[in-house]
Amino acid sequence: MDTNTALSLRMTSLLLGAQTRPDVLGVVEWFGAMQAQDLNSVLWSLGARLPGVTLPEVVAATERGDVVRTWPMRGTVHLIPSADAHWMLELAGVRTLSGVAKRWEFLGLDEKTAHLAMDVLAAAVAAGGGRLTRSECMAALTEGGISVEGQRGYHLLWYVSQRGVTAIAPNRGSEQTFVLLDEWAAERNSPSREEGLAIFAKRYFRSHGPTTVKDFAGWTGLTVTDCRKGVAAAGLTAVDVDGVEMFADPQVLDAGPVTGWWALPGFDEYMLGYKDRSMMATKEQVARIIPGGNGVFRSTLVHDGRVVATWTRTLGKRAVTVTVEPLADFDLAEAIPALEPFAAFIGLPLTVKFIQ
């Protein structure tokens, strides 16, 4: 198939076409993991795939316990099904622990202190009714005799969650909260390592395909060898895209063309879920979407699968102002309807500014 056909199929896989899921859990299970380092971004990533759903409704759904934020791969926060948290941490998340000793040396930590932090936080969260704010966790570590100066506190919160003791729950106000993962995840799936690799591959390619094994490896942080094992066991279909071997889930290969406009958050899987983003944007556009290559993605305005602009929001008391910065030629009047669902999602009237 050609690149245009593959890109259209990707939009279906990314749940930006006609294919939909019924609720927040359905979307998260479809993807397997959604980048969630930035909370506001992932909430709109969900909203963009659940037409008509409002921000309060999405937040309420994340309180049910069937999805959770933690560090399952690449050392970054993702929203995942709670039932899959333990095995994902053990299979892919654990890879980030390989360099932890060097980090400990820099922070003045050691294994004894890190393990003490696990015990202290587990006891504190349990004593705090099963949920503590980030500042309460920091206070508990300090009271337990562990310094949280500099980056030590954040690192220990990460480490304790990486080890499957705690996880990030929805905010209280503007502050993160942490829960005991075993209590939050009422159910716990326990696939074998081989089954886990296949599940990873199945979910990645059905939500991102057609794409390459290299993209899969970049997304999971797993070795290419493990990724190929997962692909071989996942029941995927190999496709040739202008001479490049890619894989896709069979159920999306019969989808028709996907056209239209989308206003997507900066950390959406549409851009962040790939190492090679050339289908969606030129090198020059990517450089403006990720200024300085610092890993901070700007929100994108997408037309027929390709980026045409970036956008930023400014929340006011009476309206949300969206400022659009073009990266290609297009008629702003045609794009405005793509921004209206975001305004409806957050419950504010829309004002659009256009940077010439």
Stockholm file with secondary structure:
# STOCKHOLM 1.0

chainA/1-356         MDTNTALSLRMTSLLLGAQTRPDVLGVVEWFGAMQAQDLNSVLWSLGARLPGVTLPEVVAATERGDVVRTWPMRGTVHLIPSADAHWMLELAGVRTLSGVAKRWEFLGLDEKTAHLAMDVLAAAVAAGGGRLTRSECMAALTEGGISVEGQRGYHLLWYVSQRGVTAIAPNRGSEQTFVLLDEWAAERNSPSREEGLAIFAKRYFRSHGPTTVKDFAGWTGLTVTDCRKGVAAAGLTAVDVDGVEMFADPQVLDAGPVTGWWALPGFDEYMLGYKDRSMMATKEQVARIIPGGNGVFRSTLVHDGRVVATWTRTLGKRAVTVTVEPLADFDLAEAIPALEPFAAFIGLPLTVKFIQ
#=GR chainA/1-356 SS CCHHHHHHHHHHHTTCSSCCCSSHHHHHHHHSCEECSSHHHHHHHHHTTSTTCCHHHHHHHHTSSSEEEEEEETTEEEEEEGGGHHHHHHHTGGGGGGGHHHHHHHHTCCHHHHHHHHHHHHHHHHHTTTEEEHHHHHHHHHHTTCCCTTTHHHHHHHHHHHTTSEEEEEEETTEEEEEEHHHHCSSCCCCCHHHHHHHHHHHHHHHHCSBCHHHHHHHHCCCHHHHHHHHHHTTCEEEEETTEEEEECGGGTTCCCCCCEEEECTTCHHHHTCSCCTTTCCHHHHHHHSGGGSSCCCEEEEETTEEEEEEEEEECSSCEEEEEEESSCCCHHHHHHHHHHHHHHHTCCEEEEECC
#=GC SS_cons         CCHHHHHHHHHHHTTCSSCCCSSHHHHHHHHSCEECSSHHHHHHHHHTTSTTCCHHHHHHHHTSSSEEEEEEETTEEEEEEGGGHHHHHHHTGGGGGGGHHHHHHHHTCCHHHHHHHHHHHHHHHHHTTTEEEHHHHHHHHHHTTCCCTTTHHHHHHHHHHHTTSEEEEEEETTEEEEEEHHHHCSSCCCCCHHHHHHHHHHHHHHHHCSBCHHHHHHHHCCCHHHHHHHHHHTTCEEEEETTEEEEECGGGTTCCCCCCEEEECTTCHHHHTCSCCTTTCCHHHHHHHSGGGSSCCCEEEEETTEEEEEEEEEECSSCEEEEEEESSCCCHHHHHHHHHHHHHHHTCCEEEEECC
//
